[in-house]
Amino acid sequence: MSDVLNGDLISEAEVAQILSVHVKTLRRWHRERRAPKRIRIGQKTYYRKSSVARWLEKNERECDFRLGAAS
């Protein structure tokens, strides 16, 4: 409950917006066990900001992107 009180929880819609995906994509990722951990309170879904940040770090990839490089 302290997460709710200290503002550490964010909504499913907010996480989808942060990740630039549709809420349905985020839900599918959960079914596939590919999404950040979530918390259900009644019919609402929330995420800890710290869990989303850890998930992003875990899934971060380095890109070898060079401007003007031939494909």
N, C-alpha and C positions, 0 to 999 in steps of 0.2 A: 504494500500500500504506500510505502514511502516514495516509490517511483511516481505514483500519481501526484503526490503532494509536492514533490520537488521539481516537477515538470520534465522528467526524463522520458516520459512516454510521448510518442507521436502516432498519429492515426495511420491507418492503412493507405488512405488517399495521399497523405503527405509523403510517405515512403515511396509510393509509386511515382509521385512527382519528382522527388529527389533523384530517383533512379531513371527517370525519363522513360517509364514503361506504363502500360495500362494496368489498372487494378486487377483485371482478369489475368494478365501475364504474371503478376505477383502471386496470385492464388494458384496458378498452374505450377509455378516454381515451388510452392509449398507442397503440392501433391507429389512433385518430383524430388522433394527434399533438397532443393537448390537455393532456397531463400533464407534470409536472416530469421532467427528465432522470433516467434511472435507470442503475444499474450492475448488470450480471449477473456473479456469481461462481459458477461451476458452475450449479446449478439454482436458486440463491437470487437474489432481487432486492433491491437496496438503493438508498437515495437519500442524497445528501449533504444534511445539514440546511440548508446555505447555498443549495442549489439549490431546495429546497422553499420556503424563505423568499423567494427571488427570484421564484419562480413565483406565490406568493401575492400579493406586491406588484404584479406585472405584471397579475394578474387581479382586483385589488381595484377595486371600484366604489363610488362614493358613492351612498347611498340618500337619496331625498327622502321621509323618513318623518316624518309628523306625527301625534301622538296625537290621536285624535278627529276627524281630517280625513275628510271624505266622499270616497268612492271615485269 
